[in-house]
Amino acid sequence: MAHHAGGAHRLLDRPRAYDRLQRLLGGRAARRRLIAEFLRPWDGAKLLDAGCGTGLLLEYLPSGVEYVGFDFNPRYIEEARKRHAGRGTFYCAAVGTEPDTIADGSFDLFVAKSFLHHLDDADAHHLLATARRALRPGGIFFSSDAVRHEGQALIARILAALDRGRNVRTSEEYAALVAEHFETMETWLLTDLLPIPYSHFVVRAEKSALLR
């Protein structure tokens, strides 16, 4: 998986700088809405958070959710373990080196928030195949990513181009990736998730309950 350097990008590798930017951009309200309207977790669900960062998602989940997260950035994982000790399990791992314990068919929800646009097609397919294996029949794959689309505001297009992720796709391209791994899928194109002009493509896909 390719990651860009650059001063601003390196700065965001620091947990507190990353979290501060999230707050400034309205990330708290956006995360709360994504979880309530689209992910819709429930008490007792077992959730795997791919590209979990510092574990921010965990702060907005029902207390009964069993949470596991992984991220390639050791600084993020160290911060997540400190911040959420006893609440979640965190692994330092990249796509392609996931711990064997996550692919056991026991997860109800697999989250890849703001992650697919950091992956090229090969790594994205690997992640989606991992999600399918990790999910039980009837389990849900969820993603939300920066997107390019017709009629997009110029500033939103520019901001997407400046994102650390180098693989911002069109709605159709994201949907095509997910469709190769999951039987049913709902999608949404959101242009009002943040208080700044920005577009997100949200996917909620289900692994067929009939397949074992």
N, C-alpha and C positions, 0 to 999 in steps of 0.2 A: 504494500500500500504506500503510495507516494504522499509525502507531506512537505509543504513549502516552508522555507526558512523566512528570512526577512525580519526586520526589527519588530514590527507590530505583531507578526505571527508568533515570533519567539516569546514576546511578552505574554501572549495569551496562553502559552504553555504553563504559565504560573497560575496555580489554582485561584488565588485571591483576585488576580487581575481578570481572569476569565469570569469569575462569579460577579465581580463588580460590573463588568460590561453587560452581562446578562441582566442585571438589575436596571442599569441605565436604559437599556433598550426595551424595557417592559417585559422581560422574560418571565417574571413571576405570574403576572396575569395571563400571559400566553400559555404557560405550562398548566396553570389551573384550568383554563378553558379546554385545552387539548385533552386533558385527563377526564374531565367531567362530561364533555360532549361526545368525544370520539373514542377514547380508549375504554372508558367505562369499567374500571376494575371493581372487584368485589372482595369483601372480607373472605379470607381463606384461599384466595387465588395465589398461585405460585408464579412469580414474574421474573423474567430474565431481561435485564437492561443492557443492550449491546452499545458500546461507546458511551458508557455511563458518566464519564467525566468525574466530577466530585460528588456524584450521587444526588444531585439536586432534585431529581424526579421523586426520590424517596420521601421528600418532605411534604408531598402533596397526595400521597397514596393513603388509603384506609389503613389503620394500624394493624389490621389482621392480614394484610398482604405479606406473603413470604417473598423477600426480595434478594435477588442475586444480580450483581453487575460486574462487567469487565470493561477495561479500557487499556489502550497501549501505553498511556502516559503514566509513568510511575509516580510522578508528583500528584496527579489527580487521585490516584488510588490511595496513596498515603494520606492525603487530606480526607478522602471519603471514609477511610477506616477510622480516623480520629473523630470525625464529625458524627459518624453514625455507628459508633461502637455498640455492638449488641443488637442493632436493628436490621443490619443487612450483611451479606457476605460479598466481598469484593476480590476480584482477581486482576492482576496485571497481565494482560494478554492482548495480542493483536489478532485481526482476522487471519485465520489459517493456523493459529496456535492456541485455540480455545481449550480450556481444561476439559478433560474427558467427562467430568461430572455434569457438564451442562447439556450433554446430548443424550439424555436418557428417556426422552418421551414423557417427562412428568410435569412440564410447565404448561400453565394455562394461558399465559400471555408472554409474548416476545416483543420487546420494544426496541426500535432502532430510530430514536429521535435525533434528527439533524445528523444522520450518519451516512446514509446511502450516497449523498453527494460528495463524500470524502473518498469513495471507493470507485475504482474502475469497474468495468463490467464483469471481469473475471472474479474480483473480490466480492462484488455485490452478489453474484450468483452463489458464491461460496457461503456468504452470510445467510442468504435466503434458504439455501439447502440445509445449513446448520439450524436455522429457525424451524424448518419443517421437521427435522429429526427431533429437536428438543421439545416440540409441542406435542401434547396428547391429541388424539382425535377430537375435533371440535375446538381446538385451541386457536388463539387469535394472534396474528402478526400485525404489528402496528408500526407505522413510520410517518415521519413528518420532515420534509426537506425543502430547501430553497428550490425554486423552479423557474424555468423560462416559459413564457406563453404569449400568445397573440394578444395585442392590446395592452400589454404590460406597461406600467408607468416607467418612464425613462430612468428616474432615480432608483426605482426598484430593480431594474435590469442592471444598472451600474453597481448597486450594492451587492447583488447576487454575483456579479463578476469579480468583486473584491473579496468574496468569501474565501476562507482558508480552504474550503473544499474545492477541488479543481474539476469536479464532475457534476456540476449542476445540469440537470436534464430537463427535457420538456415533460409535461404531464403524461403524454403518450409513451415516452421512453421509460419513465418510472413504472407505469402500469404494465408495460410489456415485460419488464424484468420480473415483477411480482407474479404475473399471470403464469409464468413458466413453472411456478412452484406451488401455487395455491389454487383451489377450485373456485372459490367465490371471493369477491372483492368489492368493497365500497370505496369510493374516492371523493375527495373534496378539494377544490381549489380555493384557498383563502387569501384574501388581499387585505384583511382587517385584523389580523392576529396581533400585530404590533402597532404602536402609535406612530411609527414611521412607515413610509411607503415600502412595503416588502410583500412578496408573494410566497405562499407555502403550499405544497401539495401533500395532502394527508391520505394515507392508505390504511384501511382496516380489512384484512384478509383472513379467511377462515380455512383451516385444514379440515377436510371433510370428516365428519364423525363416522362415516361408513368405512373409512380406510384405517387399517391397523398397521 
